[in-house]
């Protein structure tokens, strides 16, 4: 999945995601904790929503395809 594509992002989430510099977006999607793998992995097939003013990405671990999520705190 391209860092630039926004599959299944809500409108507010897409706007927050677009505000992040490209290198930061790459870092966020390549550094998600997977409890099954016990390590940091990349997230794939992710969606984006806004929760409490922060960006929530929910998707699949690129290694084991288990569920993963990360919260990106927005200023």
C-alpha positions in Angstrom: 0.0 0.0 0.0 1.3 3.4 -0.9 1.7 5.9 1.9 -0.1 8.4 -0.3 -3.3 6.3 -0.7 -6.1 6.8 1.8 -8.3 3.8 1.7 -11.3 4.0 4.0 -10.2 7.1 5.8 -12.9 9.4 7.2 -12.8 12.9 5.9 -11.3 14.4 9.2 -8.8 11.5 9.4 -7.7 12.1 5.8 -7.1 15.8 6.5 -5.0 15.0 9.6 -3.0 12.4 7.7 -2.4 14.9 4.9 -1.0 17.4 7.4 1.8 15.1 8.4 5.0 15.3 6.4 5.5 12.4 4.1 8.5 11.0 6.0 6.5 11.0 9.2 3.7 9.1 7.5 6.2 6.5 6.4 7.6 6.2 9.9 4.1 5.8 11.5 3.1 3.0 9.2 6.4 1.1 9.5 6.6 1.2 13.3 3.5 -0.4 14.8 3.6 -2.9 17.6 2.2 -6.4 16.9 1.4 -8.5 19.9 1.5 -11.7 17.9 5.0 -11.1 16.4 6.2 -9.4 19.6 7.9 -6.7 17.6 7.5 -3.5 15.6 6.1 -4.1 12.1 4.5 -2.3 9.2 0.7 -1.9 9.1 -1.1 -2.8 5.9 -4.7 -2.5 4.7 -5.3 0.2 7.3 -8.2 2.5 7.9 -8.1 5.9 9.6 -10.5 7.6 12.0 -10.3 10.4 14.5 -10.7 9.6 18.2 -10.4 12.3 20.8 -8.7 14.6 18.4 -6.0 12.0 17.5 -5.6 9.9 14.4 -6.3 6.2 14.9 -4.9 3.7 12.3 -6.3 0.2 12.4 -5.1 -2.5 10.1 -3.2 -5.7 9.7 0.4 -6.7 10.6 2.4 -7.1 7.4 4.1 -10.2 8.8 1.4 -12.4 10.5 -1.7 -10.5 9.2 -3.0 -10.1 12.8 -4.9 -7.1 13.9 -2.8 -4.0 14.8 -3.6 -0.4 15.6 -1.7 2.8 16.5 -2.7 6.2 17.8 -1.0 9.2 16.4 -1.3 12.1 18.8 -2.0 15.3 17.1 -1.0 18.7 18.5 
